[in-house]
Amino acid sequence: MPNNDIQELYQELKNTQSTSAKYAPFLQAMDVLDVEMRELMEPDENGWKLLTPERFQSFSQKYRDAGIKLEQYLSNTASTQDPAELAVREKAKALSEMMSRDAAVFRRYNPSVPGNQKSLPTLLEESRTPVIDISSTNLNSVGGAQSSRLPMTFVDQDGRPVSGVFTKASYYDPMANFNKAVSRATREQGISPQGTALLNNFMSAYKTYYTEHPDPKKPVGTAPDMLDNFFRNCMKNPKGSGWKMSTDKIAAEIAAVNGLTSLEVKQAIGKKALDTLASGMRSMAFETYINNAEVGMIDKARIDTKNAGMSIVAELLGCPKVVCRAKPMKIRDGKGNLIEGTFMEMAKGIDPNSPGKEGQRIGATSLKKAAPEGLEAIADLQVLDYLCGNVDRHGGNLFYQFDDRGRLIGVQGIDNDSSFGTYVPQLGKDAVRRLPVAPNMGVISKKTADIILNTSPAELAFALRGTIDEPSIKACCDRLNVMKHVINLSREKLNQNTREIKYPFLRELTTQEFGETDIEQLTDKKHNNHFRECNERMAWFGMSNSIGGPISAKMVGSENRATQAGLYGQFNVADQMSRKLKEKTSFFRGSSSQNYKDIEEAVREYKRLQNRILNRIINSEAKKANGDASPDVVFGQYVTALDISKMRQGLLKIKTAANKYAVEKRAEVARNGKTPEDDQYIKDRIDLAEEISAYVDKHLELTEDEKATLESNDRRSMEDYVRGQKSAADNELNINADNAVPKNINGNGHEPEGPVQGLV
């Protein structure tokens, strides 16, 4: 096993003692994995060992087995109170988190295409949480009540541009939001010191009162429980007017827990403060109810990673495209701050909230003209939503994909924040809002049903470890067991020779059979499922007049010059230099000096250098895609140390010209008995020259990221070269075999004497 954090934890765990019967099998599986990983982590005489289908099958099975054994140990010791065992569990959990991150990359790896084969070090490198440098770009909120979102495009490790939205790390913390509403209320005019104290101490008074006067409808266990009940108690005509708050009821609840009258509370707090508090409560009440009563979300749980969790489970079920792919990411802003969050790729298809002309052309066809694969995608999505406990999958938070004939061919879910809680509905009557329980689904893909039955709770837990909190992982595993039970029961009870839908069982269908399904039965309003939701939403497309467009994405210029994104970034920096130089030049001040022209030419040459390198990489990638495996092409598709050296020479040329110009201008004003401050035009030009020189100083030396990327580029180049050589050799063998004549040729190229064995 490689010498990294996983290796260190693995060694520590080998030297610890556990009373669990599941501990020894876990260590044994890790020992077996360790042997194989060590063998794959080093190159042999032929270069880096590419993970061919055979190698990968052996390795991934051992990795999967070790992960499952690790999670079985964690499950076996979940209720332990032994301090020593708890310490071992914490280390084991940390190890599972690291291995789970690697396993996510392995699930997406497809070695069946020779051109896609990579070495284990490269795959492990891709499992690291990417850090994207956004330079001076600010992280602006462009939507979403819970989090800031940044539309962006970045170049991934394989050189492909990926567009999507970065969401800053956010947490489920209704008490923090409530305290903000209270703070706003206490700043209103007319509130007395007593009123301020009543608001600031309300939750502690609430907990004290209901602990002494227990009420099953008003639990006091957690802050979300208390807030949810408080909000619901304060609603005005809840059935008819939505989540509107009554100031009279707010005052009455505050009075009750403090032993006061409502009038006393109103006089102490004042009308304006009560109105402000009611407004703040209204904005958060529904969200708190959903997360607390329906999702069962853990207080302080990470929200943005729930999208990544959905993506993980979708991959595990073999239907990765039914939700937008999401993964953890960090961005570094212009001030050097490292911001943690989640990146979700751009959704594909028609946005039902802004379908545009294409959506209008679809019209109210509903699901009657859907392609079989479109119906199967909906079936997979509702299974995925149940497993992940997503209670907010309505027809408006998924995208719809159509073919040229207007047939639905796929769906892709977005906005998965209301998922991964502790609630485990099992029967039809347990259904909440928009969570399709198994008895209401009607159908399931046979492929998906088989995968569910072959997926153990331990494997699911291993996949989610490090992305989702532990109580929510357990609930997800419980929902998996419910699905297994319903599938097995349906196989036992249903007539397998018919495709009739018979609730509350699950009819298993192949892709082709989805095209022969009775849509009327699937969309029956008695059953709360995704088919009904999608059917109703698609009927609105033709009535929509809004013309929408994709979220505009911007290329993020990385500071890492050893990547394509870094080359774009360097080009943009040089372009900014050119524009600033032009801005500082005035026609009325006469022609520029030679030193100034040298700066301009050096900057232009630096831009041309980035262009040449970028064009070489793009052309090499295109040639490689067309089967060209020549060394120039293979090694030309990555940034090299020679490229960086040329960049350094170009930067030094810019710096030399800038320094000469600054010295020249300072001497010029000195000869006239002045300082730069006496001539703003001269001062601006000197400042710009010094700014350019400072930028060069900052970028003359390689960063640790750039060194690591260059090393990675070199290894990837070698891997590609090895792949190309192997492919060429295989092709040569195939050509020779195709052209062979029915006779045996010996090593000297002559026919052997005597009969040829094995030929007729």
VOGU-3710 file (C-alpha; in Angstrom, 3 decimals, decimal comma):
1> mpnndiqely> 0,000/0,000/0,000  1,383/3,467/-0,859  3,100/5,484/1,817  0,371/8,045/2,487  -2,360/8,819/5,022  -4,128/5,530/4,271  -0,910/3,597/4,840  -0,287/5,356/8,157  -3,801/4,683/9,461  -3,652/1,098/8,241
11> qelkntqsts> -0,391/0,530/10,162  -1,834/2,147/13,285  -4,894/-0,082/13,121  -2,729/-3,174/12,689  -1,061/-2,306/15,991  -4,310/-1,828/17,932  -6,535/-4,301/19,760  -10,289/-4,711/19,332  -12,839/-6,946/21,034  -15,040/-7,069/17,923
21> akyapflqam> -15,291/-10,350/16,028  -15,408/-8,266/12,816  -11,996/-6,698/13,365  -9,771/-9,624/12,324  -11,604/-10,194/8,985  -11,207/-6,484/8,239  -7,438/-6,564/8,881  -7,097/-9,739/6,839  -8,859/-8,132/3,864  -6,625/-5,061/4,214
31> dvldvemrel> -3,516/-7,263/4,223  -4,600/-8,891/0,953  -5,311/-5,461/-0,561  -1,974/-4,125/0,652  -0,036/-6,760/-1,293  -1,822/-5,958/-4,561  -1,622/-2,191/-4,124  2,115/-2,276/-3,531  2,585/-4,285/-6,712  0,482/-1,835/-8,757
41> mepdengwkl> 1,980/1,366/-7,369  5,414/0,883/-8,939  6,399/0,802/-12,631  8,044/-2,296/-14,073  10,490/-2,684/-16,968  7,695/-1,767/-19,397  6,711/1,444/-17,593  3,681/2,261/-15,488  1,341/-0,686/-15,005  -1,949/0,170/-16,605
51> ltperfqsfs> -5,083/-1,187/-14,976  -6,337/-3,493/-17,707  -9,791/-5,081/-17,280  -8,241/-8,207/-15,749  -6,009/-6,305/-13,339  -8,762/-3,907/-12,395  -11,298/-6,645/-11,734  -8,915/-8,334/-9,305  -7,867/-5,100/-7,617  -11,347/-3,511/-7,370
61> qkyrdagikl> -12,798/-6,691/-5,891  -10,160/-6,670/-3,145  -10,746/-2,960/-2,530  -14,503/-3,487/-2,339  -14,086/-6,450/0,000  -11,804/-4,479/2,337  -14,271/-1,577/2,406  -17,199/-3,868/3,199  -15,285/-5,619/5,983  -14,306/-2,231/7,387
71> eqylsntast> -17,940/-1,064/7,465  -19,060/-4,346/9,029  -16,636/-3,686/11,859  -17,986/-0,131/12,282  -21,572/-1,412/12,334  -20,681/-4,127/14,834  -19,208/-1,575/17,256  -21,731/1,233/16,686  -23,132/1,021/20,235  -19,872/0,466/22,097
81> qdpaelavre> -19,086/2,593/25,139  -15,576/1,226/25,619  -13,134/4,183/25,332  -10,438/1,993/23,772  -12,849/0,623/21,169  -14,161/4,104/20,458  -10,618/5,239/19,696  -10,176/2,341/17,265  -13,538/3,184/15,651  -12,498/6,782/15,034
91> kakalsemms> -9,374/5,646/13,210  -11,348/3,064/11,257  -13,925/5,698/10,252  -11,147/8,002/9,045  -9,671/5,143/7,015  -13,068/4,338/5,507  -13,529/7,992/4,509  -10,210/7,994/2,649  -10,840/4,671/0,949  -14,394/5,673/0,037
101> rdaavfrryn> -13,039/8,697/-1,815  -10,786/6,426/-3,870  -13,595/3,938/-4,493  -15,717/6,709/-6,035  -13,085/7,144/-8,766  -12,803/3,382/-9,266  -16,566/3,144/-9,891  -16,236/5,595/-12,795  -13,166/3,913/-14,272  -13,785/1,962/-17,483
111> psvpgnqksl> -10,711/-0,040/-18,528  -12,532/-1,884/-21,326  -11,484/0,909/-23,723  -7,665/0,646/-24,093  -7,317/4,391/-24,632  -8,921/5,023/-21,228  -6,630/2,774/-19,211  -4,651/4,425/-16,421  -2,253/3,404/-13,691  -3,268/3,149/-10,042
121> ptlleesrtp> -1,218/6,253/-9,029  -3,115/8,299/-11,599  -6,507/7,059/-10,376  -5,557/7,761/-6,769  -4,449/11,223/-7,808  -7,859/11,843/-9,359  -9,560/10,898/-6,096  -8,141/13,941/-4,323  -10,577/16,750/-3,685  -9,806/19,231/-6,467
131> vidisstnln> -8,719/22,734/-5,498  -9,663/25,304/-8,134  -8,039/28,726/-8,088  -10,601/31,390/-9,013  -8,067/34,231/-8,746  -9,891/37,499/-8,167  -13,384/36,136/-8,824  -15,724/36,710/-5,915  -18,043/33,969/-4,685  -21,374/35,626/-5,352
141> svggaqssrl> -24,755/34,195/-4,477  -26,768/33,559/-7,633  -29,669/31,711/-6,072  -30,640/29,321/-3,341  -31,899/30,097/0,119  -29,342/28,037/1,970  -26,086/28,551/0,150  -23,976/30,681/-2,147  -23,569/29,334/-5,663  -20,980/30,147/-8,268
151> pmtfvdqdgr> -21,519/29,184/-11,918  -18,153/28,146/-13,314  -16,287/26,057/-15,847  -12,980/24,418/-15,052  -10,643/22,052/-16,859  -10,535/18,631/-15,200  -7,512/16,349/-14,796  -8,093/14,813/-18,219  -8,123/18,239/-19,873  -11,891/18,378/-20,415
161> pvsgvftkas> -13,880/21,540/-19,660  -16,624/20,846/-17,103  -19,432/23,353/-16,497  -21,567/23,504/-13,396  -22,200/25,281/-10,105  -19,976/25,440/-7,024  -21,897/25,570/-3,742  -20,156/26,834/-0,653  -20,266/24,480/2,356  -23,540/24,984/4,222
171> yydpmanfnk> -25,077/23,391/7,289  -28,533/22,650/8,657  -28,664/25,061/11,582  -32,200/26,444/12,097  -31,305/27,809/15,529  -28,658/30,066/14,010  -31,246/31,387/11,551  -33,759/31,877/14,347  -31,200/33,801/16,388  -30,644/36,106/13,410
181> avsratreqg> -34,393/36,770/13,239  -34,401/37,487/16,975  -31,426/39,817/16,595  -33,235/41,798/13,886  -36,330/42,036/16,078  -34,402/43,308/19,123  -33,060/46,211/17,038  -36,554/47,555/16,348  -37,755/50,717/18,040  -40,221/50,329/20,888
191> ispqgtalln> -38,768/47,141/22,372  -37,937/47,343/26,077  -34,978/45,737/27,869  -37,434/43,177/29,257  -38,669/42,427/25,725  -35,104/41,942/24,487  -34,438/39,513/27,344  -37,665/37,608/26,597  -36,648/37,101/22,953  -33,006/36,266/23,632
201> nfmsayktyy> -33,882/33,720/26,330  -36,998/32,277/24,703  -35,562/28,902/23,635  -33,997/28,181/27,025  -37,305/29,140/28,700  -39,165/26,918/26,204  -36,965/23,921/27,018  -37,220/24,454/30,769  -41,012/24,814/30,686  -41,766/21,780/28,510
211> tehpdpkkpv> -39,275/19,626/30,395  -41,244/20,366/33,550  -44,614/20,117/31,722  -44,108/17,301/29,198  -46,230/17,435/26,063  -45,760/14,663/23,424  -46,638/17,149/20,695  -43,928/19,550/21,827  -40,652/17,579/22,133  -37,659/19,351/23,652
221> gtapdmldnf> -34,895/16,984/22,566  -33,220/19,033/19,842  -33,218/22,651/18,717  -34,896/21,764/15,376  -37,665/19,901/17,277  -38,344/22,902/19,485  -38,292/25,377/16,631  -40,503/23,231/14,410  -43,166/22,972/17,119  -42,875/26,652/18,030
231> frncmknpkg> -43,304/27,688/14,391  -46,301/25,414/13,878  -47,956/26,610/17,099  -47,642/30,200/15,856  -49,205/29,655/12,428  -52,336/31,550/11,437  -55,019/29,424/9,749  -52,390/26,889/8,585  -54,706/24,931/6,288  -55,866/27,907/4,290
241> sgwkmstdki> -53,083/30,461/4,275  -49,774/28,656/4,167  -46,946/29,411/6,558  -48,175/32,765/7,843  -47,335/33,684/11,412  -49,683/35,212/13,967  -48,125/37,784/16,300  -50,901/36,990/18,797  -49,870/33,330/18,876  -46,169/34,234/19,095
251> aaeiaavngl> -46,909/36,444/22,115  -49,058/33,731/23,698  -46,297/31,100/23,349  -43,656/33,436/24,801  -46,042/34,297/27,633  -46,786/30,643/28,429  -43,164/29,586/28,906  -42,291/32,675/30,939  -45,351/32,757/33,245  -46,644/36,049/31,809
261> tslevkqaig> -49,785/37,211/30,059  -49,910/37,873/26,306  -50,596/41,551/26,977  -47,477/41,844/29,132  -45,394/40,227/26,374  -46,845/42,539/23,696  -46,151/45,613/25,785  -42,571/44,543/26,523  -41,661/43,571/22,949  -43,731/46,030/20,939
271> kkaldtlasg> -45,625/45,672/17,680  -42,705/46,395/15,304  -40,417/43,815/16,936  -43,167/41,172/16,927  -43,891/41,866/13,249  -40,182/41,560/12,407  -39,924/38,274/14,325  -43,042/36,914/12,579  -41,570/37,808/9,190  -38,298/36,034/9,982
281> mrsmafetyi> -40,096/32,954/11,282  -42,249/32,750/8,166  -39,185/32,630/5,886  -37,665/29,653/7,720  -40,694/27,765/9,077  -41,446/25,622/6,018  -37,790/24,684/5,469  -37,441/23,724/9,152  -40,591/21,616/8,984  -39,427/19,766/5,863
291> nnaevgmidk> -35,962/19,012/7,199  -37,088/18,150/10,714  -40,425/16,361/10,296  -40,014/14,770/6,875  -36,307/14,324/6,223  -35,262/13,791/9,832  -32,122/15,795/9,159  -29,415/15,797/11,799  -28,806/19,183/13,417  -25,637/20,829/11,998
301> aridtknagm> -25,542/18,282/9,150  -23,675/19,356/6,023  -26,235/20,238/3,328  -24,205/20,864/0,161  -22,649/17,365/0,202  -26,083/15,766/-0,064  -25,893/16,351/-3,824  -22,605/14,428/-3,853  -24,230/11,671/-1,794  -27,058/11,306/-4,321
311> sivaellgcp> -24,497/11,106/-7,125  -22,603/8,363/-5,265  -25,699/6,197/-4,759  -26,743/6,719/-8,389  -23,366/5,403/-9,525  -23,677/2,452/-7,165  -27,084/1,604/-8,676  -25,722/1,818/-12,212  -27,845/4,862/-13,166  -25,406/7,795/-12,741
321> kvvcrakpmk> -27,166/10,026/-15,276  -30,488/10,359/-13,448  -28,983/13,070/-11,201  -26,371/15,696/-11,947  -22,919/14,409/-11,056  -21,587/16,166/-7,965  -18,413/15,909/-5,903  -16,580/17,751/-3,113  -14,402/20,659/-4,264  -12,386/23,484/-2,784
331> irdgkgnlie> -11,751/26,860/-4,371  -9,062/29,386/-3,571  -10,125/33,011/-3,934  -8,015/36,041/-4,784  -7,127/36,563/-1,118  -5,769/33,044/-0,765  -8,759/31,802/1,253  -9,570/28,116/0,782  -13,352/27,685/0,502  -14,814/24,207/0,918
341> gtfmemakgi> -17,938/23,155/-0,942  -19,494/20,923/-3,594  -19,415/21,153/-7,377  -22,431/19,962/-9,360  -22,248/19,595/-13,113  -24,693/21,463/-15,309  -28,007/19,664/-15,749  -28,733/18,302/-19,218  -32,141/18,753/-20,814  -35,036/21,197/-20,601
351> dpnspgkegq> -35,601/23,208/-17,443  -39,336/22,911/-16,686  -39,275/26,300/-14,983  -37,980/27,924/-18,181  -38,594/25,477/-21,052  -38,194/28,029/-23,840  -39,160/27,393/-27,453  -38,023/23,776/-27,378  -40,297/23,089/-24,427  -43,208/24,720/-26,201
361> rigatslkka> -42,615/22,460/-29,206  -42,853/19,414/-26,943  -46,382/20,387/-26,001  -48,659/18,487/-23,653  -47,568/15,040/-24,779  -47,134/13,847/-21,159  -45,632/10,366/-20,892  -47,740/8,686/-23,557  -45,090/9,180/-26,234  -42,081/8,610/-23,952
371> apegleaiad> -39,310/6,307/-25,131  -38,752/3,163/-23,020  -35,447/4,503/-21,686  -37,192/7,714/-20,574  -39,681/5,774/-18,461  -36,909/3,574/-17,077  -34,985/6,710/-16,033  -38,003/7,946/-14,040  -38,304/4,524/-12,388  -34,618/4,603/-11,433
381> lqvldylcgn> -34,887/8,154/-10,086  -37,747/7,328/-7,735  -35,831/4,326/-6,361  -32,781/6,540/-5,877  -34,850/9,233/-4,128  -36,339/6,668/-1,748  -32,969/5,187/-0,837  -31,561/8,679/-0,197  -34,701/9,893/1,589  -35,186/12,832/-0,791
391> vdrhggnlfy> -38,621/14,281/0,023  -38,492/17,180/-2,429  -38,463/15,585/-5,895  -41,299/17,370/-7,612  -41,760/17,819/-11,343  -39,969/21,163/-11,285  -36,618/20,132/-9,828  -35,488/17,813/-12,559  -34,573/18,381/-16,194  -36,263/16,588/-19,098
401> qfddrgrlig> -34,410/15,196/-22,118  -36,145/14,662/-25,479  -35,127/13,236/-28,827  -35,758/14,809/-32,239  -39,247/13,340/-32,330  -40,214/14,972/-29,042  -40,094/11,711/-27,046  -38,867/11,780/-23,451  -35,590/9,820/-23,370  -34,240/10,737/-19,934
411> vqgidndssf> -34,501/12,847/-16,798  -31,884/14,352/-14,529  -32,586/15,374/-10,938  -31,297/18,592/-9,377  -31,684/20,342/-5,998  -31,166/17,379/-3,660  -30,767/19,359/-0,420  -33,778/17,751/1,300  -32,305/14,261/1,490  -30,213/11,965/3,688
421> gtyvpqlgkd> -32,010/12,237/6,987  -32,970/9,608/9,547  -36,591/9,035/8,517  -37,294/5,526/7,145  -40,831/5,220/5,710  -41,759/1,616/5,051  -45,445/1,381/4,168  -47,714/3,397/1,893  -49,292/5,209/4,830  -45,810/6,339/5,931
431> avrrlpvapn> -45,331/8,360/2,754  -44,418/11,997/3,191  -45,045/14,775/0,732  -43,022/13,789/-2,360  -41,062/10,748/-1,226  -42,242/7,749/-3,276  -42,360/4,721/-0,997  -41,893/1,346/-2,664  -45,596/0,301/-2,640  -46,480/3,434/-4,647
441> mgviskktad> -43,749/3,104/-7,287  -45,568/0,469/-9,326  -42,563/-0,580/-11,412  -38,817/-0,976/-11,117  -36,104/-1,658/-13,667  -35,100/-5,315/-13,530  -31,468/-4,277/-13,809  -31,827/-1,932/-10,826  -33,696/-4,538/-8,785  -30,872/-7,042/-9,306
451> iilntspael> -28,253/-4,453/-8,282  -30,190/-3,588/-5,101  -30,437/-7,237/-4,092  -26,701/-7,662/-4,690  -25,713/-4,519/-2,758  -25,083/-4,997/0,941  -25,750/-2,264/3,529  -22,028/-2,334/4,327  -21,146/-1,576/0,703  -23,620/1,318/0,635
461> afalrgtide> -22,224/2,669/3,903  -18,682/2,422/2,552  -19,648/4,408/-0,558  -21,186/7,234/1,528  -18,591/7,381/4,286  -17,018/10,834/4,526  -19,763/12,466/2,467  -22,859/11,886/4,641  -23,162/11,897/8,449  -23,216/8,521/10,206
471> psikaccdrl> -26,873/8,506/11,453  -28,070/9,342/7,936  -25,890/6,589/6,461  -27,528/4,095/8,808  -30,990/5,266/7,758  -30,006/4,963/4,098  -28,952/1,357/4,748  -32,273/0,726/6,505  -34,146/2,030/3,451  -32,024/-0,277/1,290
481> nvmkhvinls> -33,214/-3,220/3,381  -36,827/-2,085/2,942  -36,342/-2,025/-0,838  -34,806/-5,495/-0,747  -37,823/-6,761/1,219  -40,361/-5,246/-1,211  -38,497/-6,600/-4,257  -38,304/-10,110/-2,797  -41,947/-9,991/-1,690  -43,005/-8,788/-5,146
491> reklnqntre> -41,104/-11,613/-6,830  -42,908/-14,045/-4,569  -46,419/-12,613/-4,944  -46,585/-11,355/-8,538  -47,333/-13,421/-11,605  -44,071/-13,156/-13,525  -45,704/-13,923/-16,868  -47,598/-10,647/-17,104  -46,641/-6,972/-17,134  -49,765/-5,840/-15,305
501> ikypflrelt> -49,014/-3,242/-12,628  -50,355/-4,383/-9,306  -49,922/-2,055/-6,355  -48,488/-2,278/-3,695  -45,953/-4,585/-5,352  -43,141/-3,740/-7,736  -43,399/-5,002/-11,299  -39,903/-5,583/-12,715  -39,455/-4,517/-16,347  -36,685/-4,651/-18,907
511> tqefgetdie> -35,966/-1,504/-20,922  -38,059/-2,787/-23,815  -40,963/-3,675/-21,539  -41,110/-0,098/-20,223  -42,276/0,880/-23,696  -45,267/-1,453/-23,357  -46,362/-0,167/-19,948  -49,834/1,170/-19,174  -49,112/4,862/-18,518  -52,592/5,427/-17,067
521> qltdkkhnnh> -51,847/2,935/-14,305  -48,429/4,417/-13,592  -49,789/7,959/-13,275  -52,815/7,035/-11,168  -53,404/9,933/-8,758  -54,009/7,496/-5,896  -50,298/6,744/-5,922  -47,691/9,301/-4,953  -44,885/8,639/-7,439  -42,581/10,371/-9,910
531> frecnermaw> -44,517/9,211/-12,967  -47,510/11,273/-11,889  -45,329/14,297/-11,053  -43,508/14,184/-14,413  -46,737/13,594/-16,326  -48,352/16,694/-14,833  -45,283/18,895/-15,271  -44,707/17,929/-18,904  -48,303/18,867/-19,698  -47,389/22,453/-18,751
541> fgmsnsiggp> -44,524/22,776/-21,218  -46,699/23,850/-24,131  -48,417/26,487/-21,988  -45,187/28,165/-20,916  -44,259/31,490/-22,474  -40,925/31,972/-20,730  -37,809/31,737/-22,863  -34,911/30,470/-20,803  -31,254/29,802/-21,357  -28,431/27,960/-19,664
551> isakmvgsen> -26,622/29,473/-16,717  -23,714/31,456/-18,091  -20,489/29,794/-16,981  -17,081/31,408/-16,828  -13,725/29,755/-17,262  -11,745/29,769/-14,049  -8,102/30,687/-14,602  -6,054/28,427/-12,386  -2,735/29,544/-10,971  -1,273/26,131/-11,795
561> ratqaglygq> 0,637/26,688/-15,046  1,140/22,973/-15,541  -2,545/22,598/-16,451  -4,624/23,767/-19,391  -6,620/25,961/-17,029  -3,340/27,533/-15,893  -2,386/28,282/-19,499  -5,712/30,037/-20,008  -5,056/31,909/-16,779  -1,601/33,016/-17,906
571> fnvadqmsrk> -2,980/34,130/-21,250  -5,646/36,169/-19,448  -3,046/37,772/-17,174  -0,945/38,754/-20,186  -4,068/40,060/-21,893  -4,847/42,195/-18,835  -1,291/43,549/-18,933  -1,750/44,513/-22,587  -4,999/46,309/-21,873  -3,563/48,175/-18,906
581> lkektsffrg> -0,565/49,257/-20,965  -2,914/50,641/-23,607  -5,009/52,404/-20,967  -1,908/54,128/-19,575  -0,795/55,380/-22,978  -1,927/58,821/-24,092  -1,661/60,009/-27,686  -1,267/63,573/-26,446  1,887/62,781/-24,436  3,871/61,737/-27,474
591> sssqnykdie> 5,348/58,407/-28,557  6,466/55,816/-26,019  10,092/55,004/-25,337  11,803/51,868/-26,569  11,715/50,379/-23,078  7,951/50,794/-22,993  7,641/49,184/-26,432  9,836/46,348/-25,141  7,305/45,704/-22,375  4,486/45,576/-24,909
601> eavreykrlq> 6,388/43,205/-27,182  7,455/40,948/-24,292  3,831/40,703/-23,129  2,627/39,934/-26,665  5,279/37,238/-26,994  4,173/35,740/-23,672  0,586/35,557/-24,970  1,821/33,938/-28,179  3,741/31,375/-26,108  0,576/30,359/-24,195
611> nrilnriins> -1,268/30,094/-27,499  1,394/27,855/-29,012  1,390/25,516/-26,028  -2,411/25,404/-25,884  -2,713/24,746/-29,624  -0,113/21,988/-29,415  -2,011/20,317/-26,553  -5,393/20,608/-28,274  -4,030/19,340/-31,599  -2,191/16,485/-29,888
621> eakkangdas> -5,349/15,436/-28,064  -7,278/15,467/-31,338  -4,615/13,392/-33,098  -4,449/10,943/-30,194  -8,237/10,561/-30,325  -7,830/9,601/-33,997  -5,358/6,874/-33,145  -2,015/8,693/-33,551  0,285/7,254/-30,859  3,548/8,867/-32,047
631> pdvvfgqyvt> 5,811/10,272/-29,283  5,284/13,879/-30,424  1,538/13,471/-30,041  1,589/11,466/-26,814  3,994/13,783/-25,017  2,580/16,890/-26,671  -0,820/16,658/-24,962  0,462/17,761/-21,548  2,326/20,787/-20,188  6,007/19,872/-19,823
641> aldiskmrqg> 8,942/21,138/-17,788  10,320/22,656/-21,014  7,072/24,638/-21,432  7,431/25,989/-17,902  11,041/26,889/-18,598  9,989/28,882/-21,669  7,333/30,633/-19,608  9,972/31,578/-17,063  12,186/33,022/-19,799  9,228/35,003/-21,138
651> llkiktaank> 8,416/36,354/-17,687  12,037/37,383/-17,126  11,963/39,274/-20,430  8,834/41,134/-19,283  10,411/41,901/-15,898  13,636/43,212/-17,441  11,745/45,574/-19,748  9,439/46,733/-16,939  12,343/47,459/-14,576  14,226/49,377/-17,263
661> yavekraeva> 11,154/51,440/-18,011  10,526/52,266/-14,332  14,166/53,350/-13,909  13,933/55,436/-17,091  10,801/57,290/-15,958  12,120/57,956/-12,472  15,278/59,411/-13,995  13,173/61,517/-16,378  11,199/63,265/-13,623  14,343/63,613/-11,493
671> rngktpeddq> 16,079/65,516/-14,285  13,214/67,990/-14,194  13,557/68,405/-10,435  10,304/66,573/-9,723  9,053/63,315/-8,246  6,600/60,828/-9,804  3,881/62,212/-7,502  4,152/65,531/-9,371  3,020/63,934/-12,642  0,098/61,523/-12,316
681> yikdridlae> 0,561/60,224/-15,891  4,169/59,259/-15,206  3,300/57,865/-11,792  0,574/55,615/-13,257  3,019/54,199/-15,792  5,712/53,600/-13,176  3,157/51,927/-10,873  2,029/49,663/-13,706  5,624/48,701/-14,550  6,282/47,855/-10,897
691> eisayvdkhl> 3,008/45,926/-10,683  4,046/43,859/-13,707  7,505/43,282/-12,218  5,980/42,171/-8,902  3,705/39,702/-10,706  6,725/38,185/-12,439  8,608/37,849/-9,138  5,645/35,969/-7,688  5,574/33,476/-10,558  9,239/32,822/-11,288
701> eltedekatl> 9,449/29,794/-9,014  7,319/26,663/-9,328  4,695/26,061/-6,665  4,342/22,674/-4,993  1,102/22,129/-6,949  2,897/22,835/-10,227  5,733/20,458/-9,354  3,246/17,708/-8,486  1,277/18,314/-11,692  4,394/18,204/-13,866
711> esndrrsmed> 5,314/14,893/-12,267  1,768/13,663/-12,897  1,886/14,897/-16,513  5,112/13,010/-17,080  3,643/9,817/-15,658  0,437/10,182/-17,683  2,475/10,720/-20,833  4,399/7,526/-20,167  1,155/5,663/-19,514  -0,272/6,910/-22,807
721> yvrgqksaad> 2,913/5,903/-24,594  2,804/2,413/-23,055  -0,860/2,119/-24,058  -0,033/3,194/-27,602  2,841/0,754/-27,922  0,736/-2,083/-26,553  -2,154/-1,213/-28,872  0,193/-1,045/-31,871  1,688/-4,414/-30,964  -1,774/-5,940/-30,611
731> nelninadna> -2,808/-4,506/-33,971  0,328/-5,902/-35,593  -0,457/-9,323/-34,192  -4,018/-9,088/-35,484  -2,840/-7,994/-38,939  -0,348/-10,861/-39,091  -3,030/-13,272/-38,009  -5,447/-11,982/-40,638  -2,839/-12,277/-43,391  -1,502/-15,647/-42,305
741> vpkningngh> -1,434/-18,489/-44,841  -2,237/-22,067/-43,796  1,354/-23,150/-43,303  3,858/-22,940/-40,503  6,923/-20,725/-40,876  9,955/-21,364/-38,713  12,192/-18,785/-37,127  14,286/-18,410/-40,294  11,314/-17,678/-42,476  11,425/-21,039/-44,285
751> epegpvqglv> 8,792/-23,733/-44,437  9,605/-26,623/-42,086  10,100/-30,059/-43,456  7,397/-32,650/-42,792  3,685/-32,257/-42,127  2,266/-29,156/-40,449  0,559/-30,093/-37,182  -2,936/-28,821/-36,612  -3,662/-27,716/-40,198  -5,908/-29,467/-42,660
//
